[in-house]
Amino acid sequence: MTVLLLLAAIVAKTQGAYDEVRETADGEIVVMRTFDWEIEGQRAKRVTVHWLLQEDGSMRYDFDRQPAATQDAHRRSCALQGMQPSRGVGRISGEGTIHGFSCTDLR
């Protein structure tokens, strides 16, 4: 058991992500995850992504609810592929999942 906890701690430290959890006035749980967003060919950018915790344990990403720096990193990541950020809602789930985003083709 101790070994598993130690490995989990090493992974989290290596990835450099950390979470802050807050409850909104209307009772929603927001996980504010701060990490280095790797952008191909550029220096990583430290951002905080606001994930809305769902009843099933998954987390919802909504581009329009993100801080300006996070939106900028998302735009730049998509632009490298000739795309733009998707305006829909995305979800992540699963142990060890840190982040995910989606892009929409401009054509």
PLY file of the C-alpha trace (Angstrom):
ply
format ascii 1.0
element vertex 107
property float x
property float y
property float z
element edge 106
property int vertex1
property int vertex2
end_header
0.00 0.00 0.00
2.79 2.45 0.90
4.55 1.77 -2.39
1.42 2.60 -4.40
0.95 5.90 -2.57
4.58 6.80 -3.12
4.33 6.09 -6.85
1.20 8.24 -7.12
2.98 11.09 -5.36
5.97 10.83 -7.69
3.76 10.88 -10.79
1.86 13.96 -9.61
5.09 15.80 -8.78
6.68 14.88 -12.10
3.67 16.10 -14.04
3.65 19.35 -12.07
-0.14 19.53 -11.79
-2.04 20.48 -8.69
-5.72 21.02 -7.93
-7.71 23.49 -5.91
-11.34 22.58 -5.32
-14.06 25.16 -4.73
-17.82 25.14 -4.42
-19.77 27.81 -6.30
-22.68 29.74 -4.80
-25.10 27.44 -6.63
-23.48 24.27 -5.23
-21.37 23.22 -8.23
-17.89 21.82 -7.54
-15.10 23.38 -9.62
-11.69 21.74 -9.82
-9.11 24.37 -10.72
-6.21 22.36 -12.12
-2.92 24.20 -12.60
-0.28 22.64 -14.85
2.16 23.40 -17.66
0.30 23.25 -21.00
2.76 21.90 -23.56
2.43 23.73 -26.87
4.36 22.11 -29.73
7.53 24.00 -30.59
7.00 26.55 -27.81
7.73 26.82 -24.14
5.11 25.29 -21.89
2.64 27.80 -20.46
1.48 27.55 -16.84
-2.33 27.68 -16.87
-5.25 26.93 -14.60
-8.13 25.00 -16.15
-11.56 25.15 -14.54
-13.20 21.71 -14.60
-16.78 21.28 -13.40
-17.08 18.04 -11.40
-20.00 15.88 -12.57
-22.06 13.44 -10.48
-20.42 10.44 -12.19
-16.92 11.67 -11.26
-16.04 12.94 -14.73
-15.08 16.58 -15.21
-16.58 18.96 -17.77
-14.52 21.49 -19.75
-16.27 24.53 -21.19
-14.02 26.88 -23.20
-16.09 29.96 -22.35
-15.67 29.40 -18.58
-11.86 29.30 -18.76
-9.49 32.07 -17.66
-8.02 34.21 -20.47
-4.55 32.56 -20.23
-6.11 29.10 -20.58
-8.21 30.17 -23.56
-5.06 31.60 -25.16
-3.11 28.33 -24.71
-6.08 26.38 -26.13
-6.28 28.72 -29.16
-2.54 28.47 -29.83
-2.55 24.67 -29.54
-5.41 24.40 -32.03
-3.91 27.01 -34.40
-0.80 24.83 -34.82
-3.10 22.27 -36.45
-4.99 24.88 -38.54
-7.98 24.66 -36.20
-9.80 26.63 -33.53
-11.06 25.62 -30.06
-14.29 23.66 -30.05
-17.09 25.62 -28.41
-18.94 22.60 -27.15
-18.45 20.89 -23.82
-15.73 18.29 -23.32
-15.28 15.74 -20.54
-12.42 13.82 -19.04
-12.51 10.90 -16.66
-10.30 8.12 -15.43
-7.57 7.73 -12.90
-4.49 9.77 -13.73
-6.20 11.90 -16.38
-4.92 15.46 -16.11
-6.23 17.34 -19.11
-7.88 17.15 -22.49
-9.11 19.65 -25.07
-10.65 19.61 -28.52
-10.31 21.61 -31.70
-12.58 22.19 -34.70
-11.37 22.29 -38.31
-11.67 25.74 -39.89
-12.39 24.35 -43.36
0 1
1 2
2 3
3 4
4 5
5 6
6 7
7 8
8 9
9 10
10 11
11 12
12 13
13 14
14 15
15 16
16 17
17 18
18 19
19 20
20 21
21 22
22 23
23 24
24 25
25 26
26 27
27 28
28 29
29 30
30 31
31 32
32 33
33 34
34 35
35 36
36 37
37 38
38 39
39 40
40 41
41 42
42 43
43 44
44 45
45 46
46 47
47 48
48 49
49 50
50 51
51 52
52 53
53 54
54 55
55 56
56 57
57 58
58 59
59 60
60 61
61 62
62 63
63 64
64 65
65 66
66 67
67 68
68 69
69 70
70 71
71 72
72 73
73 74
74 75
75 76
76 77
77 78
78 79
79 80
80 81
81 82
82 83
83 84
84 85
85 86
86 87
87 88
88 89
89 90
90 91
91 92
92 93
93 94
94 95
95 96
96 97
97 98
98 99
99 100
100 101
101 102
102 103
103 104
104 105
105 106
